[in-house]
Amino acid sequence: MGFGIRSFQARLLSLMTAGLVLLQAVTLVAVHLAGQRTLENTVTEELRVGARVLDRILLARGAQLSDTVRVLAADFAFREVVASGDPETITSVLANHGARIDADAVFLMSLDGIVEAETLGGHYVGQPFPVPELLSRAKSESEASGVVSFGDRPHQFVLVPVLAPQPIALVCMGFTIDRDFLVEVGTLTAMDVSIWSRPTTSDAFAMLSTLPREKQNELLGRTRIPSSPEGPVPPTIELGTESFALALRPLETADDSRIEVLLQRSIDEARGPFRRLELQIFALSSGALLGALVAAVFLARSVSRPLHRLADGAGRIERGDYSLAFDIECQDEVGQLAKAFDRMRRGISEREEKIRYQAMHDTLTDLPNRTLFLDRLEHAIKQAQRRGTQVVVVMMDLDRFKEINDTLGHHLGDELLVEVARRLRSMIRESDTVARLGGDEFGILLETSDVPRAREIAQRVGASLETPFALGGITVTVNASMGLSVYPLHATDAVTLMKHADVAMYDAKKTHISVSVYEPRRDEHSLRRLAVLSELRRAVDDDQLQIHYQPKIDIASGRAVQAEALVRWLHPEQGLLRPDEFIPQAESSGKIRMITEWVLRRSIHDCAAWHAAGLDLAVAVNLSALDLYDAQLLSIVDGILNESGLDPTRLVIEVTESAVMKDAVRANGILNELKAQGIVIAIDDFGTGYSSLAHLRRLPVDELKIDKSFVTNLGADDEDVAIVRSTIELGHNLGLSVIAEGVENGETWQILRELRCDMAQGFFIARPEPRARFEQWMRESTWAREPSYRSVPGNVLR
């Protein structure tokens, strides 16, 4: 009986053992077959996912680049540089911004698609933008991005317009899709990536790959890529000792070029986990099967409950709620996963907070930026509406900051802005706001019902900046111009309030006072100034500019020897405008060159016509301070002289003392080159600047022109007589001719004659007239036809 029991137990054990072995064998076979199918599906799915990851990376990268380029295009300082039209400055700014985000190519194009500046050595300057399809999209959609073949390499280009507020140019940044990018894709997808690119205008192609060099060559040898992309790629390929599953992914390009990505997943590598899984199942299935039912109950209870909590916490993170921690007291993998989730929660929360802070603050000074300032201003206006109080906005701009920045360098300029921000913070209350709005422009928000008090605060802020700044061993003194506007007195919304404060600031800068309160009538001047600025180009193209000539008389002979060319604008609506009504706007907008070139061409050709008609006159042309620093000035003058045939000695270039002293070394070089051509150089408005006699002696000057402020009242002011006498003697001792402008009467003429002044100019002789009337004056006036030794009775010198 015992034997029977034992035999039964043996048979039962054998049966159970056989059943378990059979179950294990069936399980292993099923696992192997399922693993093989799963492997194939997994590899196929990984290739599909890899393609989608590639698309997502390109899309995310394009969006990030687009945001970056839009920020650059909206930057106030950048728009000012673009408006200046200075290629060197624009190229430098493009290179700086490109370097900050590792852009490989940066272009600035005009609205007609011509490259005005770029960071590739100037090879594309003056040429059409190399990707016209993107240019067309940017014009129609206000933005364009895409993958292109550029320079035999695939690039990702982003192109947006520069608005001020209407489009004035287009800026493009390009980033190479290089091996580092492929490595990033490969890291995320756990596969090798190869890319081919072929420009639309060439049969040549370039290949990049994360494969080792020998496998790249073998891949090229065993496939027909890229010669025939329609179905030449087999599903698998043997490279060396490894098998790879392949998927070809053509990229959508913006220039119809051919760029293809080949994703390669190592089958051997993908099969590794399945093989280990089969061995593990074989080793563990016997014991695992016996305890599976019991273990399943406890495992389900121990795992499912914390996993549900993890899922709930992940849902909160997805909805943006980072307040609750993952409080799971497990010491196993689920507990470690919960801790990892909690670290992720804190990291995402901190990064989002940092991003929000950076989006609302200036990175240099750590002050609120324009966005946050505008938000706080809108909030303050709403509070003021409920309380019946006032809100004051102060717009502040540093005087001569560009000059300081250009002289000392951008590094010390940035240090100055940081120190200015520190002083501004120390001058206001915690309830008020100071922000950097861009460049050297700051905004201050004061919540107060006492406007005189606000003005007093603004004056104290300005006074605090008058204390010199110590920067890198250099002491710098700055001043500020501030404009003040008040809610609801001057505006009821934030944008208009800031605009009106800006108008007041411009008025303060123009009138050289520290603080100016907004006045509605100033808007009319601002609108007129903007209208004049926008119509300058049309004025030149439509020949609305005129030149009026005023003669200069040789006092010894009484004959006209020169004619000064004075530009006027015959505006179709505003009538005849004098230079001081449009030249400052032309200088600030960078349009002074076209006016200077127009005046030079017209006056030089007029003078050449006079000489052809037998009229022996020289023509004098005034240059702006900015003209002296224009690299094209010399070639412009030389070209006009050559095309007109005028002797260079018959051209007089007049420059002011202040223009020369802005950059004496550079101005001296330009004047020397003009002098070398035979052109006569005259210093205009002499006596009103700050040049030293030693510096004057080194300048290549032929004539000194005494400012009319010293000449007009010669008959009534002994001090003016002394100044004019000293200036004439100084000029003669230096071998220079001396001209007096502002001669209004015969008494002044006689005094100048007795002081041995060389030439005179003024209303006593003739007013500035258009060419036809000036030529009539030259034909009819005794000043032009015969010698005249005009004098008044007696010696008028006292």
ZALUMNU-18123 format. One record per residue (C-alpha): residue in one letter; z, x, y. Coordinates in steps of 0.05 Angstrom, whole numbers, padded with zeros to 5 digits, always signed. Each point is the difference from the previous one (the first is absolute). Example, Ala and Ser with C-alpha at 12.3 -4.5 7.8 and 13.67 -1.06 7.14 Angstrom:
BEGIN
a+00156+00246-00090 s-00013+00027+00069 
# end
This chain:
BEGIN
m+00000+00000+00000 g+00017+00057+00046 f-00065+00033-00019 g-00037-00064+00015 i+00032-00006+00067 r-00016+00072+00014 s-00073-00011-00023 f-00004-00062+00043 q+00028+00039+00058 a-00050+00055-00015 r-00057-00048-00005 l+00023-00035+00063 l+00007+00067+00034 s-00067+00020-00027 l-00030-00065+00023 m+00032+00006+00068 t-00020+00073+00003 a-00071-00017-00021 g-00001-00056+00051 l+00026+00045+00054 v-00049+00055-00019 l-00057-00050-00002 l+00024-00029+00066 q+00005+00069+00029 a-00069+00020-00025 v-00030-00065+00027 t+00037+00012+00064 l-00026+00071+00006 v-00071-00021-00015 a+00005-00057+00048 v+00031+00045+00052 h-00054+00051-00010 l-00056-00051+00006 a+00033-00034+00058 g+00014+00068+00032 q-00074+00019-00007 r-00022-00065+00033 t+00054+00007+00052 l-00022+00071+00012 e-00071-00022+00012 n+00022-00058+00044 t+00050+00044+00037 v-00051+00054+00015 t-00051-00051+00022 e+00053-00035+00043 e+00024+00067+00029 l-00071+00016+00020 r-00006-00068+00034 v+00068+00008+00033 g-00019+00070+00021 a-00062-00027+00034 r+00042-00052+00035 v+00051+00052+00020 l-00056+00042+00029 d-00025-00060+00040 r+00071-00016+00024 i+00012+00073+00021 l-00065+00002+00038 l+00016-00068+00032 a+00072+00020+00018 r-00024+00067+00026 g-00053-00034+00042 a+00051-00049+00029 q+00048+00056+00016 l-00055+00042+00032 s-00024-00061+00038 d+00070-00012+00028 t+00005+00073+00020 v-00067+00000+00035 r+00015-00067+00035 v+00065+00030+00027 l-00039+00060+00026 a-00053-00044+00032 a+00054-00043+00034 d+00038+00060+00026 f+00000-00003+00077 a-00002+00076+00007 f-00058+00005-00049 r-00040-00054+00038 e+00012+00038+00065 v-00028+00064-00033 v-00061-00039-00026 a-00011-00030+00069 s+00004+00069+00031 g-00065+00020-00035 d+00023+00072-00009 p-00029+00023-00067 e+00048+00059-00009 t+00062-00043+00013 i-00026-00056-00045 t-00016+00049-00056 s+00070+00031+00007 v+00033-00069-00003 l-00043-00020-00060 a+00019+00065-00036 n+00074-00010+00015 h+00002-00072-00025 g-00044+00018-00060 a+00046+00057-00019 r+00061-00046+00002 i-00028-00043-00056 d-00041+00054-00036 a-00067-00031+00019 d-00059+00042-00021 a-00048-00026+00054 v+00012-00036+00066 f-00056-00028+00043 l-00003-00034+00068 m-00064-00039+00012 s-00028-00036+00060 l-00014-00074-00008 d-00073+00016-00016 g+00021+00042-00060 i-00010+00070+00028 v+00054+00050-00019 e+00035+00024+00063 a+00053+00044-00033 e+00021+00020-00070 t+00043+00049-00038 l-00055+00031-00043 g-00020+00056+00048 g-00045-00042+00045 h-00058-00006-00050 y-00004-00076+00009 v+00011-00003+00076 g-00058-00035+00033 q-00026-00025-00067 p+00003-00071-00027 f+00061-00015-00043 p-00018+00020-00071 v+00022-00067-00031 p-00037-00053+00041 e+00020-00055-00049 l+00074+00009+00016 l-00017+00002+00075 s-00035-00067-00005 r+00059-00031-00037 a+00050+00028+00050 k-00039-00031+00058 s-00005-00068-00034 e+00069-00002-00034 s+00041+00042+00049 e+00016+00047-00057 a-00034+00032-00060 s+00021+00042-00058 g-00033+00023-00064 v-00017+00055-00048 v-00060+00043+00017 s-00034+00064-00022 f+00009+00048+00057 g-00014+00075-00003 d-00015-00005-00075 r+00071-00026-00012 p+00027-00070-00005 h+00040-00020+00062 q+00039-00061+00022 f-00018-00017+00072 v+00037-00047+00047 l-00032-00020+00066 v+00031-00042+00056 p-00019-00011+00073 v+00041+00028+00058 l+00018-00058+00046 a+00017+00006+00073 p+00002-00061-00005 q-00075-00005-00015 p-00030+00049-00050 i-00015+00066+00033 a-00012+00043-00062 l+00011+00001-00075 v+00045+00048-00038 c-00010+00018-00073 m+00045+00039-00048 g-00025+00024-00067 f+00041+00023-00060 t-00030+00038-00059 i+00007-00030-00069 d+00017+00067-00032 r+00032+00025-00063 d+00070-00014+00027 f-00019-00073+00006 l-00026+00001-00072 v+00064+00032-00023 e+00039-00055+00035 v-00041-00053-00036 g+00007+00037-00066 t+00075+00005+00009 l+00006-00075+00011 t-00047-00019-00057 a+00017+00055-00051 m-00073+00018-00009 d-00051+00050+00023 v-00047-00019+00057 s-00069+00028+00017 i-00042-00020+00060 w-00073+00010+00016 s-00030-00009+00069 r-00072+00001+00022 p-00023-00010+00073 t-00054-00052+00012 t-00046+00054+00028 s+00007+00050-00057 d-00007+00006-00075 a+00055+00052-00004 f+00068-00022-00023 a+00071+00028+00002 m+00053-00009-00053 l+00076+00003+00004 s+00045-00009-00061 t+00071+00008-00023 l-00026+00027-00067 p+00004+00074-00014 r-00064+00037+00020 e-00024+00009-00072 k+00007-00073-00015 q-00036-00018+00065 n-00060+00041-00022 e+00002-00031-00070 l+00004-00070+00031 l-00062+00014+00042 g-00036+00027-00061 r+00015-00059-00045 t-00014-00057+00049 r-00059-00015+00045 i+00043-00014+00061 p-00020-00005+00055 s-00074-00004-00014 s+00002-00069-00033 p+00063-00040+00015 e-00024-00065-00034 g+00032+00005-00068 p-00003+00075-00017 v+00075+00007-00010 p+00024-00008-00072 p+00067-00035-00013 t+00030+00065-00028 i-00017+00073+00003 e+00025+00064-00033 l+00019+00055+00050 g+00025+00061-00037 t+00050-00024-00051 e+00018-00064+00037 s-00030-00069-00001 f-00006-00038+00066 a-00015-00072+00016 l-00045-00006+00061 a-00011-00051+00055 l-00051+00008+00056 r+00020-00031+00067 p-00053+00000+00056 l+00034-00002+00068 e-00024-00047+00054 t-00024+00043+00058 a-00014-00015+00072 d-00062+00043+00005 d-00035-00021-00066 s+00013+00070-00028 r+00016+00006-00074 i+00073+00017-00017 e+00025-00011-00071 v+00068+00009-00031 l+00007+00015-00074 l+00069-00015-00029 q+00017+00039-00064 r+00059-00020-00044 s+00020+00048-00055 i+00000-00041-00064 d+00041+00053-00037 e+00053-00003+00054 a+00000-00076+00000 r+00005-00001-00076 g+00062+00046-00001 p+00051-00055+00015 f-00029-00044-00055 r+00004+00056-00051 r+00071+00014+00018 l+00015-00074-00002 e-00028-00005-00071 l+00043+00058-00023 q+00061-00029+00033 i-00013-00068-00031 f-00008+00032-00068 a+00066+00039+00008 l+00040-00057+00030 s-00030-00063-00030 s+00043+00002-00063 g+00066+00003+00036 a-00024-00040+00059 l-00024-00057-00044 l+00069-00007-00033 g+00036-00005+00066 a-00055-00033+00040 l+00026-00071-00003 v+00071+00018+00018 a-00021+00050+00052 a-00049-00049+00031 v+00054-00050+00018 f+00044+00051+00035 l-00060+00036+00031 a-00027-00064+00028 r+00067-00017+00031 s+00011+00071+00027 v-00070+00010+00027 s-00026-00067+00023 r+00058-00016+00047 p-00004+00064+00043 l-00076-00003-00002 h+00002-00069+00030 r+00045+00027+00055 l-00048+00057+00011 a-00058-00048+00005 d+00037-00043+00051 g+00016+00063+00041 a-00073+00023-00003 g-00020-00069+00026 r+00047+00008+00059 i-00031+00068+00016 e-00068-00032-00004 r+00022-00052+00052 g+00027+00056+00046 d+00074-00012-00014 y+00035+00067-00012 s+00071-00023+00012 l+00026-00010-00071 a+00012+00060-00047 f-00017+00001-00074 d+00071-00005-00026 i-00009+00009-00076 e+00056+00035-00037 c-00041+00028-00057 q-00001+00073-00023 d-00064-00005-00039 e-00073+00003+00021 v+00005-00069+00032 g+00058+00026+00042 q-00041+00061+00020 l-00058-00045+00016 a+00046-00043+00043 k+00024+00063+00037 a-00072+00022+00010 f-00017-00069+00028 d+00060+00004+00047 r-00022+00069+00025 m-00070-00028+00010 r+00029-00059+00039 r+00039+00046+00047 g-00060+00047+00008 i-00048-00057+00017 s+00050-00029+00049 e+00011+00067+00035 r-00074+00015+00003 e-00017-00069+00029 e+00055+00008+00052 k-00028+00069+00018 i-00070-00027+00005 r+00023-00057+00044 y+00037+00049+00044 q-00060+00047+00006 a-00046-00058+00015 m+00044-00020+00059 h+00019+00069+00028 d-00036+00059+00030 t+00001+00059-00048 l+00006+00053+00055 t+00057-00028+00043 d+00031-00050-00050 l-00004-00052+00055 p-00025-00071-00013 n-00076-00003+00003 r-00045-00050+00036 t+00004-00051-00058 l+00077-00001-00001 f+00004+00001+00076 l-00046-00060+00004 d+00040-00036-00054 r+00066+00013+00037 l-00031-00022+00065 e-00024-00066-00030 h+00071-00010-00029 a+00031+00016+00068 i-00046-00050+00034 k+00021-00055-00049 q+00073+00017+00013 a-00012-00001+00075 q-00033-00068-00006 r+00062-00029-00033 r+00049+00034+00047 g-00040-00007+00064 t+00003+00075+00013 q-00052+00053+00017 v-00032+00057-00039 v-00025+00063+00034 v-00055+00045-00030 v-00008+00071+00027 m-00063+00038-00019 m+00006+00075+00012 d-00053+00055-00001 l+00013+00074+00008 d-00038+00032+00058 r-00043+00062-00016 f+00017-00004-00075 k-00071+00016-00021 e+00001+00062+00045 i+00066+00022-00032 n-00026-00015-00070 d-00065+00039+00012 t+00036+00059+00033 l+00060+00008-00047 g-00031-00028-00064 h+00012-00062-00041 h+00062+00028-00034 l+00038+00008+00066 g-00030-00066+00024 d+00031-00034-00061 e+00067+00034+00014 l-00004-00026+00071 l-00011-00071-00025 v+00060+00006-00047 e+00044+00024+00058 v-00025-00055+00045 a+00017-00051-00054 r+00069+00028-00007 r+00014-00006+00075 l-00028-00070+00002 r+00047-00022-00057 s+00059+00030+00037 m-00017-00039+00064 i-00002-00071-00027 r+00050-00047-00033 e+00003-00013-00075 s-00023-00071+00013 d-00064+00024+00034 t-00061+00031-00034 v-00040+00062+00015 a-00065+00011-00039 r-00057+00049-00002 l-00063-00041+00007 g-00050+00057-00011 g-00016+00068+00029 d+00046+00013+00060 e+00011-00075+00013 f+00069-00030-00010 g+00027-00071+00006 i+00070-00023+00019 l+00026-00071-00013 l+00059-00021+00043 e+00034-00067-00012 t+00028-00014+00068 s-00001-00055+00053 d+00007+00050+00057 v-00069+00028+00019 p+00026+00048+00054 r+00048+00027-00054 a-00060+00010-00047 r-00037+00038+00055 e+00061+00043+00011 i+00003+00016-00075 a-00074+00018+00001 q+00012+00047+00059 r+00058+00033-00036 v-00044+00009-00061 g-00053+00033+00043 a+00052+00044+00034 s+00026+00023-00068 l-00068+00028-00017 e-00002+00043+00063 t+00050+00049-00031 p-00044+00056-00028 f-00012+00002-00076 a+00008+00067-00037 l-00055+00004-00052 g-00010+00064-00040 g+00026+00044+00056 i-00041-00037+00052 t+00029-00046+00053 v-00042-00062+00012 t+00010-00053+00054 v-00030-00069-00009 n-00001-00064+00039 a-00013-00071-00022 s-00035-00060+00029 m+00032-00067-00019 g-00024-00072+00007 l+00047-00059-00004 s-00014-00073-00018 v+00048-00058-00009 y+00002-00061-00045 p-00011-00056+00022 l-00017+00023+00070 h-00063+00039-00018 a-00019-00027-00069 t+00027-00045-00055 d-00026+00037-00061 a+00011+00070-00026 v-00071+00026+00001 t-00013-00022+00072 l+00068+00027+00022 m-00017+00069-00028 k-00069-00003+00032 h+00030-00016+00068 a+00050+00056-00007 d-00058+00046-00016 v-00036-00022+00063 a+00063+00014+00041 m+00005+00069-00033 y-00071+00016+00019 d+00016-00021+00071 a+00061+00047+00000 k-00042+00057-00025 k-00054-00014+00052 t+00049-00004+00059 h+00043+00058-00025 i+00065-00039-00005 s+00048+00000-00058 v+00009-00076-00011 s-00047-00057+00019 v+00012-00074-00012 y-00059-00042-00022 e-00038-00037+00054 p-00052-00053-00020 r-00050+00025+00051 r-00003+00066-00037 d-00036-00034-00057 e-00061-00010+00044 h-00003+00075+00013 s+00008+00014-00074 l-00056-00048-00019 r-00045+00029+00053 r+00015+00070-00024 l-00018-00019-00072 a-00063-00035+00024 v-00022+00062+00038 l+00015+00044-00061 s-00041-00044-00047 e-00060-00002+00048 l-00005+00074+00015 r-00051+00013-00056 r-00043-00058+00022 a+00004+00025+00072 v-00032+00066-00021 d-00052-00032-00046 d-00020-00053+00051 d-00004+00050+00057 q+00055-00034+00040 l+00028+00066+00024 q-00023+00029+00066 i+00006+00067+00035 h+00016+00001+00075 y-00012+00066+00034 q+00042+00028+00058 p-00026+00061+00037 k+00038+00064+00011 i-00016+00035+00066 d-00002+00075+00012 i+00043+00004+00063 a-00032+00064+00026 s-00072-00029-00001 g+00016-00074+00003 r-00047-00014-00058 a+00011-00039-00065 v+00002+00050-00058 q+00032-00040-00056 a+00005-00072-00023 e+00061-00023-00040 a-00016-00050-00055 l+00050-00057-00001 v-00006-00051-00057 r+00006-00075+00013 w-00004-00059-00047 l-00040-00060+00023 h+00036-00051-00044 p-00038-00066-00009 e+00063-00041+00012 q+00049+00044+00038 g-00049+00033+00047 l+00000+00074+00019 l+00058+00037-00034 r+00026+00067+00024 p+00015+00056-00050 d+00075-00011+00001 e-00011-00070-00028 f-00034+00023-00064 i+00004+00076-00009 p+00074+00000-00022 q-00018-00052-00054 a-00059+00042-00022 e+00045+00061-00006 s+00054-00036-00040 s-00051-00031-00048 g-00041+00063-00012 k-00063-00028+00034 i+00001+00048+00058 r-00052+00045-00033 m-00055-00051+00003 i+00014-00013+00074 t+00002+00074+00016 e-00065+00012-00038 w-00033-00058+00036 v+00022+00026+00069 l-00022+00071-00016 r-00068-00022-00024 r-00014-00047+00058 s+00025+00047+00055 i-00034+00062-00028 h-00067-00036-00007 d+00008-00029+00071 c+00013+00071+00027 a-00061+00026-00038 a-00042-00055+00032 w+00027+00020+00069 h-00021+00072-00011 a-00069-00022-00023 a-00006-00039+00066 g+00021+00061+00041 l+00072-00022+00013 d+00046+00061-00008 l+00066-00030-00025 a+00052+00016-00053 v+00034-00057-00037 a+00075-00001-00014 v+00028-00038-00061 n+00073-00014-00014 l+00027+00013-00070 s+00058-00037-00032 a+00059+00039-00027 l-00022-00021-00070 d-00071+00026+00011 l+00028+00071+00005 y+00024-00005-00072 d-00064-00031-00028 a-00032+00049-00047 q-00069-00031+00014 l+00004+00008+00076 l-00037+00067+00003 s-00057-00023-00044 i-00006-00066+00039 v-00005+00036+00067 d-00048+00053-00026 g-00045-00053-00033 i-00005-00042+00063 l-00015+00061+00044 n-00055+00021-00048 e-00032-00069-00004 s+00002-00009+00077 g-00022+00071+00018 l+00055+00005+00054 d+00025+00069+00018 p+00072+00004-00025 t+00022+00029+00067 r-00016-00067+00032 l+00053-00035-00043 v+00073-00001+00024 i+00054-00020-00050 e+00064-00025+00034 v+00066+00000-00039 t+00070-00016+00025 e+00059+00048+00000 s+00039-00046-00047 a-00058-00003-00050 v-00003+00076-00003 m+00075+00009-00007 k+00007-00047-00061 d-00027+00056-00044 a-00015+00059+00045 v-00024+00046-00055 r-00050-00049-00029 a-00023-00025+00068 n-00011+00071+00023 g-00044+00014-00061 i-00043-00062+00013 l-00007+00015+00074 n-00020+00072-00015 e-00056-00023-00046 l-00025-00049+00053 k+00004+00055+00052 a-00040+00046-00046 q-00058-00050+00002 g-00002+00007+00076 i+00036-00066+00015 v+00044-00002+00062 i+00074-00017-00015 a+00043-00036+00053 i+00074-00018-00002 d+00008-00071+00026 d+00062-00030+00034 f+00027+00070+00012 g+00072-00001+00025 t+00024-00059-00041 g+00009+00037-00066 y+00048+00053-00025 s-00045+00060-00014 s+00025+00069+00018 l-00041+00047+00044 a-00001+00050-00057 h-00031-00052-00045 l-00050-00022+00054 r-00022+00072+00007 r-00018+00003-00074 l-00041-00064+00000 p-00077+00007+00007 v+00001-00042+00064 d-00052+00001+00056 e+00027-00055+00045 l+00066-00030+00022 k+00000-00073+00022 i+00060-00017+00043 d+00029-00067-00017 k-00013-00053+00053 s+00075-00014+00007 f+00005+00065+00040 v-00065-00011+00039 t+00001-00073+00023 n+00055+00009+00052 l-00017+00071+00025 g-00004-00024+00072 a+00071-00028-00002 d+00040+00044-00047 d+00014+00074+00013 e+00026+00010-00070 d-00066-00023-00030 v-00036+00049+00047 a+00043+00056-00025 i-00012-00019-00073 v-00076-00005+00010 r-00002+00066+00039 s+00039+00035-00056 t-00044-00029-00055 i-00064+00021+00037 e+00026+00071+00009 l+00022+00002-00073 g-00068-00023-00024 h-00037+00049+00044 n+00045+00057-00022 l-00016-00017-00073 g-00074-00002+00016 l-00005-00076-00006 s-00035-00053+00041 v+00047-00054+00028 i-00018-00073+00006 a+00040-00052+00038 e-00006-00073-00023 g+00024-00061+00039 v-00031+00019+00068 e+00006-00066+00037 n-00013+00019+00073 g-00030+00052+00047 e+00067+00030+00017 t+00013+00018-00073 w-00070+00029-00004 q+00012+00045+00060 i+00067+00024-00027 l-00032+00019-00066 r-00056+00036+00037 e+00051+00040+00040 l+00038+00016-00064 r-00065+00027-00031 c-00002-00050-00056 d-00066+00006-00039 m-00018-00073-00016 a+00023-00069+00018 q-00006-00069-00031 g+00022-00068+00024 f-00015-00067+00034 f-00011+00036+00067 i-00063+00029-00031 a-00022-00054-00050 r+00028-00049-00050 p-00020+00004-00074 e-00066-00037-00009 p-00046-00018-00058 r-00057+00049-00012 a-00053-00037+00040 r+00044-00009+00062 f+00025+00072-00007 e-00071+00026-00001 q-00016-00043+00062 w+00061+00030+00034 m-00025+00070-00017 r-00068-00017+00031 e+00028-00031+00064 s+00067+00035+00014 t+00004+00060+00046 w+00052+00029-00049 a-00058+00009-00049 r-00060+00013+00045 e+00023+00055+00049 p+00059+00045+00016 s+00055-00033+00038 y+00060+00035+00031 r+00040-00063+00015 s+00065+00011+00037 v+00048-00037+00044 p+00021+00026+00069 g+00053+00054+00002 n+00041+00033-00053 v+00035-00054-00040 l+00047+00047-00036 r+00071-00002+00027 
# end
